[in-house]
Every structure is written in C-alpha cells, then in structure tokens.
Amino acid sequence: MAKILIVDDDLQTTTLIEGLVKHINHQPFSVNESKNALKAAEDLQPDLILLDIMMGEINGIALCKLIKSTPHLAHIPIIMVSALDDIGSKKDSANAGANDYITKPLMAHSFAAKVTAILG
C-alpha cells in the first residue's frame, strides 16, 4: 500500500481524489494549502505526490520545482492534476520535474492506470 500525498486547494477535489486513491488500495493524505505541502512531504515521505497547478499561495509548478530541488524529496514521483489542458502547462510541468500529467475532470480508469504505472 503506497502513501500518496494529494495537494489541492479545493476540498471537493481532494475528497474525490482520496476516494480514487482508496479504491486502488493506496493510502491518501491530503493538504489543502500549498504552503503546507513541503512540510507534509518531508514528514510523510510519500511514494507519490498528486499536485494541482492552480493554487493560491504557491502554484503547483513552483511547488514541483521546490520538491524536485530538495535532495531528500527529489526521488518522489509527482503527477500534476489540473483543469489546465494546454501544451504550455504540460511543458511547464515536465520542465519542473513532474513525471506525468492528468487533466480534470478525472476519469477513474485512466487515473488508476497512471498512478499504478508510476508506482510500478
């Protein structure tokens, strides 16, 4: 059972993703404020981070760069989960170090496939 950190400022979205994560037999942990995500990642040492792009204080791209530049966190795979479906956002995510990208609204089957592929 993998530990999966969900970082999204929308409570409904985090609740939905938690349900999807539980459905594929993994353990979700959620943070609704991006400013708390780095500490949560350090404390939890998750197997995967699901990271929204559009958040208030620190956006997901900046947070992804920060996580990937932190030596004891850089190994953790990150999947960006965003309503943005443009090439620029996907490129920015890849350049920040994200391992994959999922667009909202989430489809349970493709979400499960991507998470399972990343976790191996």
C-alpha positions as CSV (number, residue, x, y, z in Angstrom):
1,M,0.0,0.0,0.0
2,A,1.6,3.2,-1.2
3,K,1.3,6.6,0.7
4,I,0.0,9.2,-1.7
5,L,0.1,12.9,-0.9
6,I,-2.7,14.9,-2.5
7,V,-2.1,18.7,-2.7
8,D,-5.1,20.7,-4.0
9,D,-6.7,23.8,-2.5
10,D,-10.2,22.6,-3.4
11,L,-11.7,20.4,-0.7
12,Q,-14.2,18.7,-3.0
13,T,-11.3,17.7,-5.4
14,T,-9.2,16.3,-2.6
15,T,-12.2,14.3,-1.3
16,L,-12.8,12.9,-4.8
17,I,-9.1,12.0,-5.3
18,E,-8.9,10.4,-1.8
19,G,-11.7,8.1,-2.8
20,L,-10.0,7.2,-6.1
21,V,-6.7,6.5,-4.2
22,K,-8.5,4.3,-1.7
23,H,-10.3,2.5,-4.5
24,I,-6.9,1.3,-5.9
25,N,-5.8,0.2,-2.4
26,H,-3.4,3.0,-1.5
27,Q,-3.4,5.4,1.4
28,P,-4.2,9.1,0.7
29,F,-3.0,12.0,2.7
30,S,-4.3,15.5,1.8
31,V,-3.1,19.0,2.1
32,N,-5.3,21.9,1.1
33,E,-2.8,24.7,1.4
34,S,0.2,24.7,-0.9
35,K,2.3,26.4,1.8
36,N,2.0,23.3,3.9
37,A,2.8,20.8,1.2
38,L,6.6,20.8,1.5
39,K,6.5,20.1,5.3
40,A,3.8,17.4,4.7
41,A,6.1,15.7,2.0
42,E,9.1,15.9,4.4
43,D,7.1,14.4,7.3
44,L,5.3,11.7,5.3
45,Q,7.9,10.8,2.7
46,P,5.1,9.7,0.3
47,D,5.5,7.2,-2.5
48,L,3.8,9.6,-4.9
49,I,2.6,13.2,-4.9
50,L,-0.5,14.3,-6.8
51,L,-0.2,18.1,-7.3
52,D,-2.7,20.7,-8.5
53,I,-1.3,23.6,-10.6
54,M,-3.7,26.4,-9.8
55,M,-3.3,27.1,-6.1
56,G,-3.2,30.4,-4.1
57,E,0.0,30.9,-2.3
58,I,2.4,28.7,-4.2
59,N,1.3,27.3,-7.5
60,G,1.9,23.7,-8.4
61,I,4.7,24.3,-10.9
62,A,6.7,26.3,-8.3
63,L,6.0,23.6,-5.7
64,C,7.0,20.8,-8.0
65,K,10.4,22.6,-8.7
66,L,10.8,23.1,-5.0
67,I,10.2,19.5,-4.2
68,K,12.5,18.3,-7.0
69,S,15.3,20.6,-5.8
70,T,15.1,19.3,-2.3
71,P,17.6,16.4,-2.1
72,H,15.7,14.1,0.3
73,L,12.4,14.6,-1.7
74,A,13.6,14.7,-5.3
75,H,13.1,11.0,-5.8
76,I,9.4,11.2,-5.1
77,P,7.4,11.0,-8.4
78,I,4.9,13.8,-9.0
79,I,1.8,13.7,-11.1
80,M,0.3,17.1,-11.9
81,V,-3.5,17.0,-11.7
82,S,-5.0,20.1,-13.3
83,A,-8.0,21.5,-15.1
84,L,-5.5,23.2,-17.5
85,D,-5.3,21.1,-20.6
86,D,-2.9,23.3,-22.7
87,I,0.5,22.4,-24.1
88,G,2.2,25.2,-22.1
89,S,1.0,23.9,-18.7
90,K,2.1,20.4,-19.6
91,K,5.5,21.6,-20.8
92,D,6.0,23.7,-17.7
93,S,5.1,20.7,-15.5
94,A,7.6,18.5,-17.3
95,N,10.3,21.1,-17.1
96,A,9.6,21.5,-13.3
97,G,10.2,17.7,-12.9
98,A,6.7,16.2,-13.0
99,N,6.6,12.6,-14.0
100,D,3.1,12.7,-15.6
101,Y,0.0,14.9,-16.0
102,I,-3.7,14.2,-15.6
103,T,-6.4,16.6,-16.6
104,K,-9.6,17.3,-14.6
105,P,-12.3,16.1,-14.6
106,L,-10.7,12.9,-13.6
107,M,-11.7,9.6,-15.2
108,A,-11.3,6.8,-12.7
109,H,-9.9,4.2,-15.1
110,S,-7.2,6.5,-16.6
111,F,-6.4,7.9,-13.1
112,A,-5.8,4.4,-11.7
113,A,-3.7,3.4,-14.8
114,K,-1.4,6.4,-14.5
115,V,-1.0,6.1,-10.7
116,T,-0.3,2.3,-11.0
117,A,2.2,2.9,-13.8
118,I,4.1,5.5,-11.8
119,L,4.2,3.3,-8.6
120,G,5.3,0.3,-10.7
